[in-house]
Amino acid sequence: MQLTGIHHLTAITARPAENHAFYTGTLGMRLVKKTVNQDDVSAYHLFYADGEASPGSDLTFFDFPVGPERRGTHSITRTGLRVAGEGTLRWWADRLSGQQVRHGTVHERDGRLTLDVEDAEGQRFALVDDRGEGASHPWAKSPVPAEHQIRGLGPITLSVPRPEPTDVVLRELMGMRQVRAYQGAGAVRTLVYEMGEGGPGAELHVAVEPGLPVAEQGAGAVHHVAFRVPDAEYGAWADRLKAVRNRLPSSGPVDRFYFRSLYFREPNGILFEIATDGPGFAADEPKESLGERLALPPFLEGRRAEIERGLKPLVTG
């Protein structure tokens, strides 16, 4: 029973129209699901992914009317987006400069070439060269050429003041392996944990930053990160989390219709999710037209008129 990698990452935007324009237009990702936050149906939940809506490629956003994030520790601080090759990173640097998007220079981090990027709300990313390893699923309608498109997520970086409590959860509960460490920006010691077969799409980086204030979520923050499990192992993971609920409270099974989930906070307060690969985003609309209309899971469909009245207009077609 093993986690196989990053499933998705969910962040926060206060400007959904601008968010949609940036992630589909500038970054060239595909909007594969336009739905609502199932726990707060007044908010959109937008899912961007590769051309096939593959697990491990989903970058998602809740639409919350909030002020900016206050950056700090006890938080997820940077999301890796995998691309193939140094030439692609140079292409992205030119593209981002041309569109006046804040970004750094191509440099090496943990042995991989990397380009740091921020969107207009301060959401922090790193385009990471994964050397083209593994399958890719370009989106034919992307404004970005297929060879330069984002291939998936990873690694994900979080910040904690003390690594020991998080380390216990990652290794003993979640079965990750601590494989190396490196000095990040500002000489910050960063521990690398891997899942499954490893590689950037299956890594969590833990930056140890005791001198930072505690972060406060807002626009530009990450809400949570989800880890992949095979559908057949979901019950066993639910049992594993149930067995430690007196020490680590968790949600119990949650059916999101597109996947099944389990939620808990690691000891530094960062929200983790375990999510199945299936059923997938084609469960309620054809794969070729994913994201073109407001999709609601069956348990919310009866409230469609009410939900649509409560949402801000958002043109995505």
C-alpha positions, 0 to 999 in steps of 0.5 A: 500500500503506497502513495504513488505521487502528487494527485492535485494541488488546490490554491486560492484566487480572489479573481477567478476571471483573471485566474482563468485567463492566466492559467489557460492563456498564459500557461496553456493549461486546459480547464477540465472542470468548472464546478463549485466548492462542494463545502461552499457552493457560493465559490467556484472550483476550477480545475486546470490540467493536461490534455487528458485531465490526468491525475497528477496534473491537476492544479485547482483553485477555490474562488474566495473573496479574500485579501492577499495571503500573509506569507510564512511557515506552516504552509505550502510555499511553492508548487512545481510544474514539470516541463521537458528540457532546458530549451523549454525553460528558456522558451518559458522565460522569454514567453513570461517576459513578453507577457510581463509575468514576474519570474526569476532566472533559470537556475539549478535547485536540487539538481534540476533546472528550475524557473520560479514564477508568480501569478498576479496574486502572488501564487508561487510556482517553479517550472521544473525540468523533468527531462521529459521522463514519463508520459505526457498528454498535451492539449491540442487547443493550448496556445503553448506548443506541445513540446513546451506544455506543462506535463504535470505537478511536482515537486511540492514545497512546504515550510515548517518551523520544526521538521520532526513532527512532520517527518514522523507522519510522512514516513510512518503514516504515509510511507514516504522515504526521506532520500536527501537534503539540499540548501534552498534559497537563503541557505534554507535546509530542505528535506526531500521525501519521495513516494512510489517510484520517485521523481519530481511528480512524486516528491514533497520538499520540506523547508525548515524555516523556524524564523518565519511568522505563521502564514495566514491564508488568502489569495495567492495561498495554497489551500491543500495538497493531495496525494495519489492512491490506486482506487483499490487501496482507498479503503485500506487508507481510510482504515489506516487513518481511522486507526490513528484518529485519537492522535491525528484527527481526519475526515473519514471517507469523503466522496467527491464524485470525481475521486474519493478523498480523505483529509487530515492536517499534519502536525504543523497544520498543513492540510493533506488529502489522499485521493483516488485516481478514479472515477475521473473528470469524464464521469459526468461530461464527454472528455472532448468538452470538459470544462465548457459548462458548469458541472455539478455532481449528482448530489448537487444537481438538484440545487443547480438553479440556486447554485447558479444564482449565487455564483458570479458570472464567469465566461470560460468557453 
